[in-house]
């Protein structure tokens, strides 16, 4: 799981900025669904994302909104 979350962090950094800061990405919560799979709530540059991870890697499941949205 740690490797998958690190891969997610690297992908998010490449997507949102060429020079991201550590505070730009935060894993807020995670839950295991089975032995090698789970979901995580991640905040990346003010946007909440629901991601899933498993043997095949990390995938974006849903964009949940921005921190500054009403």
N, C-alpha and C positions, 0 to 999 in steps of 0.2 A: 504494500500500500504506500509506503513512504516513497518508493521510486515513482509510483504513479502520480502522487501529489507534486513531486519535484518536477515531473514532466509537465504537469498542468501549469505550474508556476512559470516554467520556461516558455511555454506556449503563450501564456497570457502576457508575459513581458514582451515577447516579440510582436504580439498583435497590437498592444496599446501604446507602445513607445519604443523609441530606439535607445533611450537612456532612463529606464524605470528606477524607482527607488524602492527600498524594501517595504516602506509603509504603503505602497501602492497595491499590495497583494496580501490578503489575510484570509486564512481558513477559519471561518467562524464556528462551524459545526460539522460533524461528520457522523455517519451511521453505517454500520455494517449490514449488508443484506444477506450475504452468504459468506462462505469461507474466503473467497478471493474477490468479492465485489462489494461495492458500497456507493453511497452518495455523500456529497459534501456541499455545504453552503459556503461560497467563496465571495469575498468582496474584492473587486479589482477596479482601482481608480474610481471608487464611488458607486460602482454598479454591482448589484447582487446577482450572482450566477449560481444555478444549481447544476452541479456536474456529477457524473457517474464515473466510476473506475472499475476496472476488472482486468482480466488477463490480456485483453486486447488493447488496453491503454485507457486514456481519459477522454470523455466526450462531454460536450456541452449539452445539457438536457433542456434548460430553459433560462432565459434572461428574466429576472424577477423585478428589475427596475433600478432606478438611480436613487442615490441618497438624497439628492436635491429636488427630486420630483415631489409634487404636492400630494 
